[in-house]
């Protein structure tokens, strides 16, 4: 009766946008042969009645495996007994270490009901239920899985990305769809580029996390109905039910425990935190060189110059436009940047032009690395260069092929010697060729777009060679362009290449995926917005619209139906290896568009094709918080000033200030938009100089915060509730945040506004600019008179901040500057902080590292730790104490700057020392 009632409740329509009459008949499963051990249990699950076959064929026999992996992590997996159903490959997502724990020591407890089978996860100490699947019967079919959990009323949920929705998720009539798509304009309520099926739930009693390891297309539905109450429901197109639960109980502990599952983030090079600039639409190498020169003349530090696909010959990867971006001039541009301690990056897309030139396509055919049709021919799509082939990241020779292309094109000796990599379009995007993409040649008409006109150097560029100077300049050319034979022809008109090998499709017991599935037209329609309508994701083949067809089979026998959401992360893995092969001693920095859970262990992420709007200025904060503080992808940032549409001076000045306090800081916009380099307006020039100065002085503090996240998962950017989990007022805040443990960033967020209401938790803070002491009362403080080039910043009492005594034009120069130590005294009269130092770029630190601790109490700052990194110019020249006369008192309102004491010192950061407040 209970099962029938639950099924009826589902059938009454609280299942969004789908006909669920068929699900009402689903019988669920019965558990048997339960074997318990101290560290977990196993059981058989048998279909409890007649199959409902709602969106596929019900599987009769399942296996339940429960393991207490650690004292704070519980692993629950339900899979088919035959081990045929697809599971995320370990080569893409390595499983976390599970040293093993016992139920008696675990913070979490697993309980179950035999028939109809359901389970709960609860806290061992309080018995508080965190996850309860008795909300609806379990459905496990060949092309559809359903699992529903009850939730408390109005829960505080975070995660389930990638999306543009509020940081704290809506809990009524809300659908989160997981299916990577090329998402121009990053709309709200849509699936975007990446997939992170994890959520954190924060309660007054604590925080916990739930990670669902599944790469199939899915809808996660969050709703509250009279029949079912508050619930969260997983609806997937396949795979298995593979859950990891983490106990927290603090928000920071949850994200640390999640990092143990998906992998700790990659350490980035120090210079990667410098300021970057790009634009899609630079006409030629003169344009790029001119931007480099203009930044220098404007006195705005430019660390790295980037180039979008403009540099390619007719948008083809691994090629240069010989007229607009000739090789000898590109090499000179890179040499110019390197000689000035600057860096250079270009974009690489996955799709390879189906052309004779460049020869990357022929080599790919020889290595058998492209996705194929069922008849053994190369599957052809359409992207920027026209007709293209798509790498199969599961092919046997893919590493050899990808490494070789990088070795040839990015050769330091005779190629474009890039310093980092930008990868795009890797959802994968196949945007002009709509499903079924049967005639790619016709769809490719108009692609690539016509290139801009060829021109001679338009103006003098002092410091550059004669090659970059206008005709008639008093100089002599030092290089001649080498002749380059370009064949604008497609490969011979044949459907097959003799050496291409078709994969073996199905093997029993190898998790390759069930046979006889409809890989193009599943019955369940997820809410994928790349389809013309949501219901087109079933019978109309919407899953394959604007991407690679989902019936393609990889060389290892897996299908795109199952692996689509992994494509971007697999490109990231291959590209990370290729970049490391080029420069084995140096940390690769790779910025990608499409991600899957765990991507942060290899790459960073920019937030895609946003637009120049105040809504997307605000979106930049909450999306950054999600990736850095929830998904463990800390090297993240939006296109500053917006990618699409044209910005304004006011918006761009505000955004230039805000972005200075994100991990990844880059200006980038579209060729159809007005140029927006930060030297274009007086307001943006002032904002850039002011806030890059602050950013660079804080760079070692930021670098230290990233290093900590790479060690234990502590987020380098975090929402306020991570620091104040008991303060309900912080739970939904997503427009102010902490950079590192101690810098509160609270930007003006509305157009034409000159004030902002800043929430101040019950704690002590210090104004960054005036060092004035501000005592938070758990309420809002209005900060007025904020011009376009102002942004409120506060130091959190009790967190010591090491910073450089002054800024510089490059990070290499910055590293030669001395340090100042800021000591904002906490409410308890104490303060502490850390500083991590290394050479800033090496994979293995041959010269040693320093991990320095600062502790302040009773008027004395003590500096100790390890001091393996040694430089002659590594010194502290000043220590500034904030709030020393108000130590230990609650106080009220603000205190004046007389509480500030600065002490001039000359102490090497290579040994222990102390500084007393009273010293002068």
N, C-alpha and C positions, 0 to 999 in steps of 0.2 A: 504493500500500500504506500509506504513512504517513497519507494522508487517511482511508482506511478504518479504520485503527487508532484514530485520534483520534475518529472518529465512533462507533466501537464503545465506546470508553471513556465517551463521553457517554451512550450508550444504556444502560450498565450501572447507571445509577441514581444517579450523583453529582449529578444535576440535581434540585434539591429540589422536592418536592411537585408535580411535573408528569410526565406521560407523555411520554417523549422518544424513543420508538421511531421516530416520524416524523422526528426530527432526525437520526437515524443515517444517513438516506439523502441528507441535504443535501450537494450536491457542492462548495460553495464557489465561488470565482471565479478567473478567470485574468486576469492583467494583460497589457495590450498597448499599443502606441502610446505608450510612455513617453517623455516629453519632459522632460529635465532642464535646469535653469538654475542660475545661481549662487545663486539665492534660493529654490529649491524644485523641484517637479516636478509634472507632471500625467500621468494615465494613464487608459485605458479599462479597466473591469473587466467581464468577460463571464462569465455563468453557466457553470460548468465542466462541467456534465452535465445530466442530466434533473432537472427541477424537483422538489423534495420537497414544496412547498406544505404545510408542516407546520401553520402557524397563519395562513395567508393565501396569496396568490399570489406566488411568487418573481419578482423583477424580473430581467429578462435583462441589462439594460445599466445600468451604473453609471459614475460618474466619480470619480476620486481626485484631490484637490488638496492639495498639501503646500506650506506656505510658512514660511520662517524669518522670523517677524514682527519679532522683535528678537533680540538676542544671547542672551537667556535664555528666549525663548518660541517654541514650535513649534506650528503650526496644521495639523491633519490633518482633512480632511473627505471623507466618502464619501457621495455623493448619487445620485439617479436621473439618468440622462442627459437625460430629458425635462423636468426641473425642475418636476415636478408634485407631488412628495411635499412635505407640509407641513414648513416650517421656522419656528422661532421668529421672529415678526415683528421687524424692526429698530425699529419704533416702540415696542415693549415692551422689547426688549433691544438697545440700540445696540451695534454691533460695535466692538471696541476699535481704536484707532489702530494701524496696522501700518506704521511708517516703512520697514520692510524691512531685512533683514540678509542676509548671505551665509553659506552653509553653512560656509565656512572660518572665519568669526568666531563661529559659534554654539557655545554650551555644550552643545547637544543635537544629535544626529545621527539622521536617519531612514534606515532600510534596509528593504528589502522582498524577499520571495520571489515570483516571478511566478506559479507554479502548484504547489499551490493557493495563492492569494494570502494573504500574511500580512505583517505589518510589525513592526518593532521601533523603539523609541526608546531611545537610550543616551546616556551622557555622552561628549562628544567627547574629553575628555582621558584618561579612564581606560578607556573602552569598556564601562563597567558598564551592563548592560541594565536599563532601568527599566520598560519596557512591551513585552510580547511576545505578539502575537495568534496565534501558531502553536499555542496551547493547544487550539483547536477551530476548526472551519471557520466562516467568516463566513456568516451567514444574513441576507438582506435581503429581506423580504417586505412585502406591502401592509399587514399589520397585526401584524408581528412582526419585530424585529431582534435578532440575537445577536452579541455580540463578547466574547471571553474573553481575558484576559491572565494569563500566569504571574506568580507572586509568589514571593519567597524564603520559606523556612520561617518561620513565626511572625512575620509582618511587623507593624510598628507603624504602624497606619492610623488616621486621624482624619478626621472630616467626615461626608459622606453624610447630611446632615440634612434635615428636622428629626426628631429622635428623642429618646427619654429613656434611651437605652442608655449604657454607659460611654463616656467621652471617647475612650479608646483602644479601637478597635472589636474585637469578637470576630472570630475568623478561622476558625471551624469551624461549619458548619451555620447560617450566619447570613444572613438575608435583610433587606435594607433596601428598603422599598417607597416609591415616590414617587407619592403621590396625595393631594391635600389633603383632609382631613376634619376635621369638628368633633369634637375628641378630648377630651371631658370626662375629667378624671383623668389626662391625658397618660401613658397606660400604656407600659411598656417593651415592646419588640418589636412596635411598631405604627407605621404611618404617622401623622403628626400634621398640623399646620396648614400647614406650608410645605415647600419643595423646594429643596435646594441640592446638586445632583449633582456635588460636587467632593470629592476626597479628597487628603489630604497623606500621603505615606509618608516616615517618618523612618528612616534607616539610619545606621550608624556612619560611612559615607562621605559622608553629606549627606542633605538633604531635597529632595523634588521634589513637584510637585502635578499633578493630572490633573482637568481640568474637562470635563464632558460637557454640551454645550449642547443640551438636548432637554427639551421640556416635556410630552411624552406620559407616560402612566402607565408605570411600569417597576418591575421588581425588579432590584436589584443583589445578586448572590449571592456570598458569600465562603465558601470551603470548602477543605478539605484531604482528599483521598481517596487511597487507594493507587493508583488507576488514573490520576488526573489530577494528583496533587500539590497544591500550594497555588495557588489561583487566585482571581481576581475576574472576575465575568461580568455583563455588561449584558444585560438582556432587556426590550425596550421594545415598546409597542403601536403604534409608528409613528415618524414623523419620520425624521431622517437621523443619520448617525454624524459628529458635529461635535465634535472634541476639541481642547482647548488644553492643551499640556504646558508647565510652567514648571520651570526648572532649579534655582532656589535659588542656592547650595546650603545656605544656613542656613534654619532655619524662618522667621525673620522676613523674609528675602528672598523666600521662597515666598509668604507672605501679601501682601507688597508687590506682587509680580508678579501675583498673583491679582487684587488691587485694580485693576491696570491693565486687566484684562479686564472685570470686572463694574462698574467705576466706583468712584471714591473715595467714602467715606461723606459724608453731609451734615453740615455744622456745625450744632449745636443752640444754642438760646439759653442763656445762662449760667444763667438762673433754672430751666431745665429740670432742672438737677442738684440742685435743692432737694428737700425732702421732700414727697411727695404722699399724699393720702388719698382713698379711695373705698369704697363698699359698694353692692352690689346689694341693695336692700331699704330704702332710706331712704323713710320714709312720705310725706314732703312737704317743702316748702321750709323749714318750721320745723325739721325733723329735720336738714337740711343745715346751716342756720344755727347750730343748736345744737352741731354737731360743730366748726364753725369756732370758736365761742366756747369750747368745752371745751378745745380744744388751746391756745388762748391762755391760759386760766386755769391749765392744767397746766404752762405754761412750756415747751412742746414746739414748736419752730418748724414751722409749717405754711406751706409755700410755695404749694401749689396744692390747691384742693378740686375733686374730680371728682364727676360724677353719672352713674350707669349709666342704663339705659333707664327707670327709674322716672319720670323727668321727663316722658316722652312721654304723650300722650293715648292710652290703650289700646295702648301699645307701638308707635305709629306714628311713623316717622321724620319729621322736620321738623314736629313738633307739640309743644305743651305741654298738660299736664293742667290745665285751667282752674280746677279746684277745689283741687288739691293743689300745683300749681306754676304759679300764675297769672303771666302775663307781667310785670305791674308789680312783683310781689315778686321774681321772678327777676332783673329788671333792678336792683332795689335790692340784692339779694344780690351781684351782680357789681360794682356800684358800691362797695359796702362793702369787698369784697376789693381792688379796684383802689386805693381810697383808702389802703389799708394796705400797698401794694406786694405784694399777693398776687395769685393768678391763678385762673382757672376754666376747666374743661374738661368737655365732655360726650361721650357716645358717639353715634356714627352707624352704623347698619347699612346694608348695600346694598339690601336688599329693601324695596320701597315698598308700603304697604298698598293693596290693591285696593279702595279706598273713595272715596266722594265727599269725605270730609274726612280729612286736609288735602288741598288741591288739587294736591299734588305728583304724584299719579297722573295727573290730567287733563292737567297740563302735560307729563308724560312721554309720554303718548299723542300729544299735539299735536306734540311734537318727535320722535316715532318713535324712542324710545331704549330700549325694553324688548325682551327676548328674546321670540321668537315661535314658535308652533307652525308646522308645515308648512302649515296651512290659513290662515295669516295672522293668527290670533288671538294675543292676549297669552298667553304661557306662564305658568300660575299654579302657584305653590308655596305652602308654608305655613311661616311662621316665627312669631316672637312675636306679631305683631298679628293672626294668622290668615292669610287668603288674601293672597298678595303677588305683585307683579311684580318681575322682576330686571332691573336695568340691563344693557344690552349695551354694554360699554366700547369696543367697536369701532364703534358707531353713529356716523354722521356728526355728529350734533348733541349728543353726550354732553357735551362740554366746556361748550357753551352751557347745557345743562340743569343740570348739576351746579353750575356757577358761579352760576347764577341762584338755585338753591335755597339755597345758602350765603349769597348776598347778601341774600336775603329773610329767612331764619330767623335768621341770625347778624348781622343789621344792628346796627351800633353805635348807630344812632339810635332804632330801634324794635323791636329783636330781642334775642337773647341774645348778648352780645358776648364770645364765648369767646376764649381766648388761645392754645389749642392744640386738637388734635383727637385723638379716640380712635375707631378704626374696628375693627369686630368682625364676626363671622359671615360673613367674606368668602372662605370656601373655594370656593364659597359653601355655607352650611348651609341645608338644607331638611328639618330634622330630624323634624317630625311626619308628613310625607307620604312614606311609603316607596315605592320604585319599584314600579310605574310612575307613581305619583302621578296616576292617572286621575280621581280624585274628590277634589280639594283641598277642596271645601266640607265634605265629611264629615270629612276629616282635620283640618279646622280647628276642629271642635267642641271647646270647652274652651280655645281660644286667641282672644284673649289671656286670661290668668288674671284673675280678679276683682281689682280694685284694692283697696287698703286703705281703711279708713273715712276719711271726711272729718272733720276736727277743727278746733277753734279753737286758737290758740297755747297750748301746754301749760305754758309756764313763762316767767318773765322772761328776756330776753336783753339785758343792758345793752350799750349801744352801737348797738343796732339800733333802727329806727324803731318807731313805735306799731303798725305793721302786724304786727310780730313779737311784740307783747306781749300777755299774757292780757287777757281782758275785765276791765274795772274798773281797768286801769292808768291812772295819772294822765298821760295823753298824748292827743294828737289825731291822728287819721289824716291822712296827707298825700296819699294817693292813693286813688282808687276803682278797683275792678276794672272794666275795660271789658267790655261784653257781647260774647260770642263765640258766633256761630251754629255749632253743630256738627250735621252731618247724618250720623247713623249708618246709612248706606245704601251698598250697593254700586252701582257704575255700572250703567246700564241693561242688562238681560239680553239681550245680543247677543254673538255669538261673535266679531265682527270690528268694528274701528273703521275708518272709511272711509279714513283717511289713512295707515294702516300699510302699509309697502312691504316685500314679500318680497325677500330678497336673491337675487342671481344665485349659483347654487351652485358652478359649476365653470368655470374658465377654464384653457386649456392654458398650461403654462409659467409659471405665476404662484405656485407653491408654496401652492396653496389646499388641497391634500390630494387623494389619489387618489379617483376616483369608485368607486361600487359597493362600498364597504366596509360592513361590518355595524357601525354606530356604537354600537349598544346591546349587542350580544352577541359580542364578539371571542372567538376560539377560545382564545387564551392567557389564563389567569387569573392576574393579579397578586395579591399577598397583601394586598389592601386590606381593612382591618379594619372598614370601614363596612358591608361585606356581611355577611350572616348567617353565611357560612362562606367560606373562601378560594376554594373552587371555584365559588362563586356569582358570582364576578367575570367569568365567561364566559357560559355559557348562561342564567343566571338574572338577568343585568342588574345585578349587584352594583356595577358602576362608578357607576351612577346612584343608588344607594341613599343617602338622606339628603342628596342634593345635586341640582343641576339635571341633567336628563336629557342624556346625552352626544350624542344625535342632533340637538340644537338647532343651528341654523345662524345665525351672526352676520351682521350686516348687510353685512359685507365679504366674505362667502362662506366664512369659516373655520368650523370646527365646535367645539362644546364638547368633543368627544372629544379634540381636539388641544390645546385652549387651557385646559382646566379648571384646570390647575396655575398659570395666569397670572392667574386672576381677582382674587385678593387684591392682587397687585402692580399690576394695572391700576386697581383702585380707589384704591390708594395714589397712583399717578401723577395721576389725576383730582382726588383730594382735595388733593394738594400744590399743584396749579395753582389750585384753588378757594380755598385758604387764602392763597396768594400774591396772588390777585386781591383778596381782602378787605383785606389789609395789605401792599401791594407792597414796602414798605421793610423789613419784618421777616422774619426767618427763620421759616418754618413749623416747628412741632414736631408731628409726627404719629406716633402709636403704633398699630401695626397688629397683627392676629393672624396673618393668612396672608401669607406672603412667598415670593418666588422669587429666584433668584440675581440680585444687583444691587439688591435692594430697599433696601439700606442707603444708596444714593445719594440717597434721598428721605425715608426714614422710619426710625423705630426700631421695636422689637418687644418686647411683653411676652410672657412664656412660657406664656400660656394658662391654662386652668382646672386648675391644680394643686390639691392637697388639703393640709390641715393635718396633715402627718406628718413624721417625722424623715427618712424616705426622700426626700421632696420638698424638704425643707430642704437635704439634700445634693445633690439633683438641680439645685437652683438654681445651684450653682457650676459643674458641668460643662456645663450648657446655656448659661450665660452665656459660658463659655470658648469654646464652639463658635461662637456667633454673633459674638462680638467678635473672636476671634483666628483663626477659620477663614473664616467666611462674610462678613466685612466688614460686619456690622450691629452697630456698637458701642453704640448707645443701646439697651441691653437690660437686662432684669431680670425676676424672678419676682414674682408676687403675694406680698408679704411676709406671713408667718404663714399662708399658704395660702388658697385660694379656697373649696374645698369642705370639708365637715365643720367641726367646731369645734376651735379651737386650745386650747392650755393656756398658762398664764402662763409656764412654763419654756420651751416651744417658741417662743412669740412673743417673749420677751425675747432668746433666742439669735438668732432670725431678724431681729429689729430691729437687732441689732448687726451681723450678717453683711451684711444688705442695705445698710447704710450704706456699704459698700465695693463696691457694684455701680453701674454707670453710671446706671441708672434705678431709682429708689427709691420704691416705692408700696405702701401697705397697701390691700388690696382683698379682700372676701370675699362670700359668697353669702347671699341672703336667708334661706335655711334654716339658716344657721350662726349661732352666737352672735356678737354684735358683737365686734370686735377692734381698735377704735381704740386707739392706743398709750397712751392715758390710762386705760384700763380697769383695769390692775393696777399695783401698786407696782413690780413687777419691770420691766414694759415701760416705765413712766415713767422709771425710772432708766436703763435701757438706751438709750431714745430720747434723753434729754437728753445722756448721755455721748457717744454715738457720732454723733449729729447734730452735736454740738459739734466732734468730730474731723473729720467729713466736711466741714463748712463751712470749717474752717480750711484744709483741703486742697483746697478747691474750685478755686482757680486752678491748682493742680498737675494736678488732674483735667481741667480745661478745656483746659490746655495739651496734655495727652496726647491728648485728642480732636482738637484742632486739628492735631497732628502726624499723626494717622491720616487726617484729611481731606486732608492734603497729600501723604503718601507711603505710606499704608497700614500704617505701624507700629502694631500693635495696642495700644490703651490698656489692655486687660486681657489677660494672657497666662499660659499654663501655665509651669511652671518649666523645662521642657525647651527652651523658646524661648531662655532666657537661658543654660542649661547643656546644650547639645545633646550634648556628649560624655559626660555623666553618665547612664548607663543607668537609674539609680535614679529619675530624674526623668521618664522617658518615659511612665509610666502614672499619674502623680500627677494627680488631679483634685479634690482637696479642699483644696488650698492653691494660691495663685496670686499673681501680681504685679498690683497696680493701679498703672498708670503704670509707668515703668521702675524704680522703686526702693522700693515699699512692698509687703512680703511679708505677705499675709493668711493666717492659719492658724487657722481657727475650731475650737472644740470641736464634734464632729459626732455624738456619741452621747447619747441621753437619760440623764439622771441622772449623767452623767460630769462630773467637775471637773478633768480633765486631758486633754491632747492630745499626741500624739507628732508633733513638727514635724520634717520633713526639712530639714536644713541642708547645702546643697551646699558644696563646698570654696571658701569665700569668707568675707569678714568682714561681719558684720551688727551692728546696734545695736537694742536693745530700744526701742520707740517711747516707752514710758512712763518708763523709768529712764535711758535713753541708755547703758545698760551694753553694752560691746563683747562680741560673741559670735563666736567663730571657728568656722565650719562645717568639719566633717571628712568630709563625704560620708556622714553618718549621721543617726540620729534623736535628738532631744533631747526629753525629757519635760517639758512645762510643766504644773506642778501648781497647785492652789489657784485654779482658774478658776471663779468663781461665775457665776451666770446673766448677770451684767452685765459679764463680762470677755471679752476676745477678744485673743489674742496678735497683735501687730503688730511687724514688724521693718523697719528701714531698711537697704537694701542699701548696703554701703560703696562709695563712689565715685560715688554719685548724689545730687546736691544737690537739696534739696526746698524750694521757696519756699512759705510758708504764711502765712495771716493771723495776726496777733498774738493775736486773739481772735475768737470766733464772734459770731453775731447771730441775731435772730429771723426775718429775711428776707434773701434774697440781695442786695436793694437796700441794706440797711443794711451787709451784709457788705462790699460793694464800697467802703465808705468807711473801712474799718479799715486800719491800717498792716500792713506785712509783717514777718515774721521769716524769716530764711534759715537752714535747717539744712544743715550741711556734714558729712556722714558720710564720713570719710576712708577711702579704699580701701586694699587691700593694698599698692598701689604708692605710697602716700602722696599720691595725687592724688584729685580729685573734680571733677565737672562736672555742669551741669544747665541747664535753660532755663525761661523764663517767657514765655508769650504773653499779651498784654493787648489788649483792644479794648473797644468799648462794650457788648458782651455780647448784642446782639440784631439789629443791622442787617445786611442782605444786603450792602450796599456800605458800607464803613467810611469815611464822609466825614471823621470826626475823626482818622483815622490809627490805626495799630496799632504795638505795640511787640513786638519779638522779642529778648529779653534773654538773654545768655549769662553763665553763672557758671562760673568756672574757679578751682580751688584747687590750689596747689602751693607747696612751700617756705614754708609759714606765711603765705601771702598769698592772699586771695580777691579776684579781679579780676572786675568787673562791666562788661560792655560789650554792644554790639549795636546795634539800631535803637530809637529812642525816639519814635515818632510819636504814641503815645497819651499825652496829657498831662492830668493832674488835679492840683489843689493838694494833695489828701490822699494822693497816691500816693508813699508814703515807706517806707523800711526803718528800723525802730527797734531791731532786734537781729539779730545774727548769732551762731549757736551752732555751734561746731566740736566734732565728736565724734571721739574716738580720736586726738587730735593727739599725745599722748605715745607712742603705739604705732605711729607712721607707719613703714611700710615693713617691719615685722617680721611674721613668721608668727604667733608667739604660740600660745597654747593656751587652751582654756576661755573664761572670761569675764574682763573687766577692769572695775574699778569706775568709778564716775561721776567720779572725779577727772580722768579723761581728757577731761572736758567743759569747754570754755572758752566763756563767753558774753561777747560784746562789745556794749555799748550804742552805737548809732549814731543818726544822724538824717540819712539820705541820701535825696534824692529819686530815685525810680525813673524819672527822665527824663534821666539823663546817666550817663556812666561814673564809676566810683569804685573804690577798693580798700579792703580792711579787713585788718589784720594781726592774727594770733592774739594777739600780745603786747600789743595795745592795750587799754587799760582805760577 
